[in-house]
Amino acid sequence: MTNNGHNELVLLPGLFCDARLWAAQVETLTKLARTQIPDFSIGESIEAMADAVLGQAPSQFALAGFSMGGLIALEVLARVPERVCRLVLLSTNASGLLPPVPRHLRDSIAVIEAGGLDGYVLDAFPLYVAPRRAHDRALLEVFSAMAKRVGSVVGIRQMRALLDYVGFQDDLSDVATALRRFYIRRFLRIFPPYYAVLALMVMANFPGVRNTLWWHAGYASNFLFALQGSWTPWVTSHFWSLAVEEQFYVVWPFLILLVPRSRLVAVVIAITVSSPLFRLIGLLAGVNETALWVATPASLDALGLGSLLALCADQPDTWRRLIRLGLISIPLALIILGVVSLVNDRLWLSYVVNETVVALALACLVGKTAEGFGGLPGRLLSLRPLQYVGRISYGIYLYHLFVLQAFWKLLGVARQPLLDKGPVLFLIVASMTVAMAALSWKFLEQLFNGLKRHFPYEPEASGGPQEVLTQSS
């Protein structure tokens, strides 16, 4: 544990338990942390118990809770996530009480109110301990002493607080719903045209596509090219970036949920920095150039900077600093490109430095676009033709190599070799690609895109699941 508050440890006992529950842990951790076991016995609800804990806890602390204490810990975390640097939950269900528990609690209240605290202790003890300790008389005596120390009045009050507590079931359900809708919406936008063009390539029998079909179908094209050290088959070579994108979508939402919010920016920066380091180490180790370009870690700087931009959207000062840094990187990228063109041994400069600098410049461009351009750039970007090209841009990217390969195939059949290169070829293929992307949007993508209305994103509730889950580490 560090000295920035992490050496303060708050321990919360469970139902009918007191400080003796943590005696062994306190003795073991005494050299590592200053332990505190707050008294929350006056609380008539889990929320009130959490208030009592916060009134006694230090400014920053690690938190551990057992059973009912775990529910109190979650409530504390939801209220002041910035004060909780670590969270440990033992024998606790964040969704609230499991179905058999409420009935057991009501029966226990009836038994205790009838003067049967000793009977309750004997019945409850086996439920609190491991099966092999169910007949441990010494441990039973400790449990009985704790229950009598807490007393019937406080114990019944704790039981009723548990019965009234809703827990985070709705919040956790919201997280699951949000994740499900996110993945469904990504599926509807990305998958249909992707698998359509892949099917067209197979039916057209383009060289190498059938032999590598499962790599592309499983969004692992980048791994294929990295292992081969080449862009074969070239007609699918652009699929590598789509593979990286899907791999990002699989992992990143869970990273955002599970990393403490107070550390999320630092973690994203570390991931961003790891990308040029990966390329540098790969270059020194003799990894092939293709792998240095397409391997997922090689793209983490661009993905990380985009994520950092989103994280800073509600922090104006940080946002402005990031945008300024991006503006500086634009001339720096141009200078590096100039140096790269003059230096013979330029791989290290291009792969290690320039990729990150260009990613930073593009992140700046995205940020400025989000703010909105004024003047002539704003008017130009508002033109309907440009907005339409943006709408169909995914299709343009998907289909451009398919159209080029198909056109070359037609030229071979028509015996027209003079059209196979130069500006004429570019104009023809570009026009055909835009036309195909427009048709794809109208008859395929728009249809699936419209289905997203059935899976809307719901507004994030304050103090909701993201705050709870991102602080639990």
ABEGO torsion letter per residue (X at the ends): XBAAGAABBBBBBBBGBBAAAAAAAAAAAAAABBBBBBBAAABABAAAAAAAAAAABBABBBBBBBEAAAAAAAAAAAABAAABABBBBBGBBAAEBBAAAAAAAAAAAAAAAAGAAAAAAAAAAAAABBAAAAABAAAAAAAAAAAAAAEAAAAAAAAAAAAABAEAAAAAAAAAAAAAAAAAAAAAAAAAAAAAAAAAAAAAGBBGAAAAAAAAAAGAAAAAAAAAGBAOBAAAAAAAAAAAAAAAAAAAAAAAAABBAAAAAAAAAAAAAAAAAAAAAAAAAGBBAAAAAABAAAAAAAAAAAAAAAAAAABAAAAAAAAAAAAAAAAAAAAAAAAAAABABAAAAAAAAAAAAAAAAAAAAAAAAAAEBBEAAAAAAABAAAAAAAAAAAAAAAAAAAAAAAAAAAAAAAGBAAAABEAAAAAAAAAAAAAAAAAAAAAAAAAAAAAAAABBBBBBBBGBAAAAAAABX
